[in-house]
Amino acid sequence: MKEVIIETKTIETALGSPVYLSRDPEDVVTISSLFKAVWVLLVILALSIGINIYLSLRKADRIVVDRTSGRVVELNNRDYGWTETVSISPDVPTTTDKKYLVKEFLTALYEVEQSTREAQVNKLLRMLDPDLSIGMATRLKQNGVLAAEKTESVNSSWELQDLTVDENDPYVLRAIGVRKVRRKAAGQDVEESVQLKAKFLLKDTPSTPVRNDNNLRTGFTILRFRVEPVNSKSVSPVTLIADNSEQETVAVSSATPAQK
């Protein structure tokens, strides 16, 4: 049988005789039950908040199935494996990601089709480090290269010939390829073909998550890049799109001693 503590107060009446007041035992039991219920609700609320935070921060559960064989490759981010066509492993950006980023950047920069040019330029600017992206966009606008491409009805193709990672620095990549440009100049059709060599310095992306649409889900961004003709001959700005300082370097190197 539960013991109930009842508070008793003595009040002196105006007549001087004491009056004894006591709390209803059922009232005390009700108040005690309400306090217990409030504590239970607070505990449940704390657990709910904790679970929601955990679910929002953790990686989503997934099941990866190789459709060619029907085998489960990954289950709830725990089991990793591979099949003849699929390989699943912990997320660590690799050399393949670096090469893919550079390859897509060069394609967006040098492969021109007027109907998709604006989208390609926006795509390549997002691959760059924020400071370089702003500088590149400013130079393209100031130099009028994109406007010249539209005025001269430029269409071009890009063929990547070689792409390697520097042996001494895993963040440095070197590429070489051929750009073929078809444009109109002085009312005549002009075709140019130039072999270009490029050097890229990458860095781990500063944004979160590491892989996102801006860096093509590779985990890297382009910190700096340099492009110049292989034969060191000057070419038109429409053909050679690169950093402004690099274009000046090419122009100086291609000048004759008398011109210098």
C-alpha positions as CSV (number, residue, x, y, z in Angstrom):
1,M,0.0,0.0,0.0
2,K,1.4,3.4,-1.1
3,E,2.3,5.9,1.6
4,V,1.0,9.4,0.8
5,I,2.5,12.4,2.5
6,I,-0.1,15.0,3.2
7,E,0.8,18.5,4.0
8,T,-1.1,20.0,6.9
9,K,-1.1,23.7,7.6
10,T,-2.5,25.4,10.6
11,I,-4.3,28.7,10.1
12,E,-5.3,30.9,13.0
13,T,-8.8,32.2,12.5
14,A,-10.0,35.6,13.6
15,L,-11.5,34.0,16.7
16,G,-8.1,32.5,17.7
17,S,-9.1,28.9,17.2
18,P,-6.8,26.9,14.8
19,V,-8.1,25.5,11.6
20,Y,-6.3,22.5,10.1
21,L,-6.1,22.2,6.3
22,S,-4.9,19.0,4.5
23,R,-4.3,18.2,0.8
24,D,-6.4,15.5,-0.8
25,P,-4.3,12.3,-1.1
26,E,-5.6,11.6,-4.6
27,D,-4.5,15.1,-5.6
28,V,-1.0,14.4,-4.4
29,V,-0.9,11.1,-6.3
30,T,-2.1,12.8,-9.5
31,I,0.5,15.5,-9.3
32,S,3.2,12.9,-8.8
33,S,2.0,10.9,-11.8
34,L,2.0,14.1,-14.0
35,F,5.6,14.8,-13.0
36,K,6.6,11.3,-13.9
37,A,4.8,11.6,-17.2
38,V,6.6,14.9,-18.0
39,W,10.0,13.3,-17.4
40,V,9.2,10.3,-19.6
41,L,8.1,12.7,-22.4
42,L,11.3,14.7,-22.0
43,V,13.4,11.5,-22.3
44,I,11.4,10.5,-25.4
45,L,11.9,13.9,-27.0
46,A,15.6,13.9,-26.4
47,L,15.9,10.4,-28.0
48,S,13.8,11.6,-30.9
49,I,16.1,14.6,-31.5
50,G,19.2,12.5,-31.2
51,I,17.9,9.9,-33.7
52,N,16.9,12.6,-36.2
53,I,20.3,14.1,-36.0
54,Y,22.0,10.7,-36.5
55,L,19.8,9.9,-39.5
56,S,20.4,13.3,-41.1
57,L,24.2,12.9,-40.8
58,R,24.8,9.3,-41.6
59,K,25.1,7.9,-45.2
60,A,21.9,6.7,-46.7
61,D,21.4,2.9,-46.7
62,R,21.6,1.4,-50.1
63,I,21.7,-1.9,-51.9
64,V,23.7,-2.1,-55.1
65,V,22.8,-5.0,-57.4
66,D,24.8,-5.9,-60.5
67,R,22.0,-6.3,-63.1
68,T,24.1,-8.5,-65.3
69,S,24.6,-11.2,-62.7
70,G,21.9,-10.4,-60.1
71,R,24.5,-10.4,-57.3
72,V,24.3,-7.9,-54.4
73,V,27.5,-5.9,-54.4
74,E,26.8,-3.5,-51.5
75,L,24.4,-3.8,-48.6
76,N,23.7,-1.0,-46.2
77,N,27.1,0.6,-46.8
78,R,28.8,-2.3,-45.1
79,D,29.5,-5.1,-47.5
80,Y,31.9,-4.3,-50.4
81,G,32.8,-6.4,-53.3
82,W,33.1,-6.6,-57.1
83,T,31.8,-8.4,-60.1
84,E,32.9,-8.6,-63.7
85,T,31.4,-5.2,-64.4
86,V,31.0,-3.4,-61.0
87,S,33.4,-2.6,-58.2
88,I,32.4,-1.0,-54.9
89,S,34.9,0.3,-52.4
90,P,35.2,3.0,-49.7
91,D,35.0,6.5,-51.0
92,V,38.6,7.7,-51.7
93,P,39.2,10.0,-54.8
94,T,41.7,8.4,-57.1
95,T,43.8,9.1,-60.2
96,T,40.9,8.1,-62.3
97,D,38.9,11.0,-60.8
98,K,41.7,13.5,-61.5
99,K,42.0,12.4,-65.1
100,Y,38.2,12.5,-65.6
101,L,38.0,16.1,-64.3
102,V,40.8,17.3,-66.6
103,K,39.5,15.5,-69.6
104,E,36.0,17.0,-69.2
105,F,37.5,20.4,-68.6
106,L,39.5,20.4,-71.8
107,T,36.5,19.1,-73.8
108,A,34.2,21.8,-72.4
109,L,36.9,24.5,-73.1
110,Y,37.9,23.5,-76.7
111,E,35.0,21.6,-78.2
112,V,32.6,24.2,-79.4
113,E,29.1,24.0,-80.6
114,Q,27.2,27.3,-80.6
115,S,23.9,25.8,-79.4
116,T,25.5,24.4,-76.2
117,R,28.5,26.8,-75.7
118,E,27.0,28.8,-72.8
119,A,26.2,25.6,-70.9
120,Q,29.7,24.3,-71.5
121,V,31.4,27.5,-70.3
122,N,29.3,27.4,-67.1
123,K,30.3,23.8,-66.6
124,L,34.1,24.4,-67.0
125,L,34.0,27.5,-64.7
126,R,32.5,25.4,-61.9
127,M,35.4,23.0,-62.2
128,L,37.8,25.7,-61.3
129,D,38.9,27.0,-57.9
130,P,36.5,29.9,-56.9
131,D,39.3,32.6,-57.3
132,L,40.4,31.2,-60.7
133,S,36.8,30.8,-61.8
134,I,36.1,34.5,-61.2
135,G,39.3,35.5,-62.9
136,M,38.7,33.2,-65.9
137,A,35.1,34.5,-66.4
138,T,36.4,38.1,-66.2
139,R,39.1,37.5,-68.8
140,L,36.8,35.7,-71.2
141,K,34.4,38.7,-71.0
142,Q,37.1,41.4,-71.3
143,N,39.0,39.7,-74.1
144,G,35.7,39.1,-76.1
145,V,36.7,35.5,-76.9
146,L,33.2,34.1,-76.5
147,A,31.7,37.0,-78.5
148,A,34.2,36.4,-81.2
149,E,33.3,32.8,-81.3
150,K,29.7,33.7,-81.9
151,T,30.5,36.4,-84.5
152,E,32.8,34.1,-86.4
153,S,30.5,31.1,-86.1
154,V,33.2,29.0,-84.5
155,N,32.8,25.3,-84.3
156,S,35.6,23.1,-83.2
157,S,36.6,19.6,-82.1
158,W,39.0,18.4,-79.5
159,E,41.0,15.2,-79.5
160,L,42.9,14.3,-76.4
161,Q,46.1,12.4,-77.3
162,D,47.7,11.8,-73.9
163,L,47.0,12.6,-70.2
164,T,49.4,11.7,-67.4
165,V,49.9,12.4,-63.7
166,D,53.3,13.8,-62.8
167,E,55.5,11.2,-61.1
168,N,56.8,13.7,-58.5
169,D,53.5,15.5,-57.7
170,P,50.2,13.5,-57.8
171,Y,48.3,16.8,-58.0
172,V,49.9,17.8,-61.3
173,L,48.6,16.5,-64.6
174,R,49.9,17.0,-68.1
175,A,47.8,16.7,-71.3
176,I,48.3,17.0,-75.0
177,G,45.8,17.1,-77.7
178,V,44.7,18.6,-81.1
179,R,42.1,21.3,-81.6
180,K,40.5,21.7,-85.0
181,V,38.7,25.0,-85.5
182,R,36.3,26.0,-88.3
183,R,35.3,29.7,-88.4
184,K,34.6,32.6,-90.7
185,A,37.1,35.4,-91.0
186,A,36.8,38.3,-93.5
187,G,33.9,36.4,-95.2
188,Q,36.0,33.3,-95.8
189,D,35.9,29.9,-94.2
190,V,39.0,29.3,-92.2
191,E,40.2,26.0,-90.7
192,E,42.9,25.8,-88.1
193,S,44.5,22.8,-86.5
194,V,46.8,23.2,-83.6
195,Q,48.4,20.8,-81.1
196,L,48.2,22.1,-77.6
197,K,49.9,21.0,-74.4
198,A,48.4,21.7,-71.0
199,K,49.5,21.5,-67.4
200,F,47.0,21.4,-64.5
201,L,47.4,21.8,-60.7
202,L,44.6,20.2,-58.8
203,K,43.5,20.3,-55.2
204,D,41.0,18.6,-53.0
205,T,37.7,20.3,-53.2
206,P,37.0,22.7,-50.4
207,S,33.2,22.2,-50.5
208,T,31.1,19.7,-48.6
209,P,30.3,17.1,-49.6
210,V,33.6,16.2,-51.2
211,R,31.9,14.9,-54.4
212,N,29.4,17.3,-55.9
213,D,28.0,18.3,-59.2
214,N,30.4,21.2,-59.6
215,N,33.5,19.0,-59.5
216,L,31.7,16.3,-61.5
217,R,31.6,14.1,-58.4
218,T,35.4,13.7,-58.6
219,G,36.4,15.3,-55.3
220,F,38.9,17.7,-56.9
221,T,39.0,21.2,-58.4
222,I,41.5,22.9,-60.7
223,L,43.7,25.4,-58.8
224,R,45.7,26.5,-61.8
225,F,46.2,25.6,-65.5
226,R,48.4,26.5,-68.4
227,V,47.9,25.9,-72.1
228,E,50.2,26.7,-75.0
229,P,50.9,25.4,-78.5
230,V,53.4,22.6,-78.9
231,N,55.2,24.3,-81.7
232,S,55.4,27.6,-79.8
233,K,53.8,29.5,-82.7
234,S,51.3,32.2,-82.0
235,V,47.7,31.3,-82.8
236,S,44.5,33.4,-82.7
237,P,42.9,34.0,-79.3
238,V,39.8,32.2,-80.5
239,T,41.8,29.0,-81.1
240,L,43.9,29.3,-77.9
241,I,41.7,29.9,-75.0
242,A,43.7,30.0,-71.8
243,D,44.7,32.2,-68.9
244,N,45.4,35.8,-70.1
245,S,49.0,35.7,-68.7
246,E,49.7,32.5,-70.5
247,Q,48.5,34.0,-73.8
248,E,50.9,36.8,-73.3
249,T,53.7,34.4,-72.5
250,V,53.0,32.5,-75.8
251,A,52.9,35.7,-77.8
252,V,56.3,36.8,-76.4
253,S,57.9,33.4,-76.9
254,S,56.7,33.4,-80.6
255,A,58.1,36.8,-81.4
256,T,61.3,37.2,-83.3
257,P,64.4,38.7,-81.7
258,A,64.0,41.9,-83.7
259,Q,60.4,42.2,-82.5
260,K,61.6,41.7,-78.9
